[in-house]
Amino acid sequence: MFSGIVSGLGSIKSIKKKIDIVSIEIKAPKKFSKKLQKGASVSVDGVCLTAKNSNSDNIKFDVIEETLSRSTLSNLVKGQKVNLERSITSSTEIGGHLMSGHIHGVAKVIDMKIKESSIDMKISIPKGAGKYILEKGYIGINGCSLTVGKVNKSSFNIHLIPETLEVTNLAVLEKKQFINLELDQNTVSIVDTVERVLNR
């Protein structure tokens, strides 16, 4: 589990495509990998991946076809910056909201308004996800816990503060670029439960 509070930016060091997986190596920020053990979970742009090595600033991961088909990791290029977060512990401060790292789909940046210190973005709603995206609710974008702004039939808005822009790769997103989207699981559970009860 993750909190959606990005710890820092990593850089894609290498990408090796094999028959059914893609192996990636990420250069992590200094001290990010301290006491990181082989087999530990790491959020990479919101996708939960398993570390193949321990205590190294160059973390290696294998990404399977299922993950590639549901996320933007299939489009990674060498040198690209990715959001990184270690999994939470019993003492972790939950500054965002609980996230699993299991991506629900890929969305697109439809429009963006760059202000002096902040950015407003309009993001497309993937098919079937609209009923789970509510104004003032939570949403995960590339592993970042964010509050949903105004919601329309086919899109929703987010408003990025200076701290988020400084720490994450959301600052370099461009119009028409794709992002990883994770719905708030509590909202999904409530909506699905209410629908089941009403349809009885």
N, C-alpha and C positions, 0 to 999 in steps of 0.2 A: 504494500500500500504506500501511497505517496500523499503529500499535502498540497501539491500544486505550487509550491514556492520554489522556484528554480534556484539552484545553488550557484550556477555559473555556466559559462559557455565552453563547450568543447569544440575541437576542430577535427574533421574527418581526415585521418592520416593515410588510410589505405582502404580500398574496396576490392575484394576478390570474389568474383562470381563463379559459383560452382554449379553442379547439375541441379540441385534442389534447394540450395541455400546461398546466401550471400554473407561472407565473412567481412566484418568491418573492424577497423582499429581507430580509436578515438583518443586524441591527445586531450587529457582532462586538465582543468585548472590546477594550480599548485595546491597541495593538501587535500584535494577532493578525494583522492584514492587512499588516504591514510586509513589503515585497518580494513580496507575493502578486501573481502575474501572471495576466492573463486566460488562461483555459484550464487553470489549475491545479486539481488535485483537492482537495476539502475534504470531510471526513466530517461529515455533518449527522445527528445522532441515529443514527450508524452507517451511513448511506447515502452512498455516494460520489457527489458532485455536482461539476459543472464550473463554475468561477467565470466569470462573463460580463464582469467588470470587474477593473481592477488597482488596487492600493494604496488601497483605500477601506474604511473601517470599516463601510460599508453594502454588503455583498456580494450580488450578484444571481445567481440560478440559474434554469434552466429544468428542470422535472421532467416526464418523459414518462410516458405511460399505463402502460407496463410497470413502471416504478418505483413509481408510485402504487398499482398493484394488488398489489404485493408488500410494501409497507411501510405505516407509519403516517403518512407524509407527506401522504396524502390527507385526513387529519383535522386538519391544522395550523390554528391560529387565530391571529389577530393578537395579539401580546403574549406568545405562548407561548415558554417557554425551551427551547432545544435545545442538545445537546452538540456542541461543535465540536472538530475536530482537523485540523491541516495534514498533508499526506502526508509520510512519512518521507524522510530523505536518507541519504547514506552515513555521516554522522556522528551520526545520531539514536540516542539510547540506547533500546533496546527494553525498556521496563519491563514491558510486558504480553506480548502475543503477536501475531504477524503477522496482520493482518486486511485483507480486500480491499475492504470497503465494499459487497459484494454480498450483500444480505439474503436469507436462506434462507426466511424466513417471519415471520409475526406471531404472538406468543404473548400470553397474558393473565396478569396478576397474580392468582393465586387467593386468596392469603392473605398477610398480613404481620404480623410481630411487632415492634413498636417498643420497643426497649430504651433504656437511659439514653444510650448513645453510639453504638449500632449498630442495624441493622435486618436482620431475617431475612425473606426472601421465598420464597414458594412460587410457581412459575411453570409454566404449562401447557406441555406438549410438543406442538408442531404435528404433524399427521399425517405419518408417515414419517420423522420426525427422531429418534425415540427411540433407535435403534441407534447414533447418533453422539454421544449425550450421556452421558458417563461421569463417575462420581464422581472428583473431583480433576483432571478434565480442564479445558480452556479453553472458554469460551463468550463470545460478544459480545452485550451487552445495551445497546441504544441507543448503540452505539459504544464501550462500556466493556468492556475486557478483564477478565473475572472468572473465578474458580475455581468449578467446580461443586461443590455440596455433595451431600447425599443425593439419590439418584435413585430415583423410583418409576415405576410403569408409565405413568402419564399426567402426571407432573409432576416437577420437580426444584427443589432449594433453592439459594439463593445467600445469602451473608452479607456485608453491606455495612459496611465500616469507616468511621470518622469522616472520613478524608481523601476517600474516594469520595463520601460524602454532602455534603461541603462544596463540592466542585468540580463535581459533575455534577447533572443533573436527576433522578437516581434518588431523591433525597431527597423529592421531591414526588409520586412515584408513589402511586397509590391502588389499593385493591382493585377488581378488575374492569377496570382500565385496560390497554390494549394497548401492547406494546413491540416494537421491532424485534429480531430474533434472527439472529445470524450464527454458524453452526457453525464449529468449528475445521477448516480445510481439510485439515490433516494427518491428523486423525482420520477424516474422510470418505474420504480416499484410501486409508488403511490398511484400513478396514472394507470398502470396495467391492472392493479388490484381493483380500482374503481370501475374500470371498464368491464372486468370480469363480473363484478357484483351487479352492475346495471344490465348486463346482457343475460343474466340468469332467467 
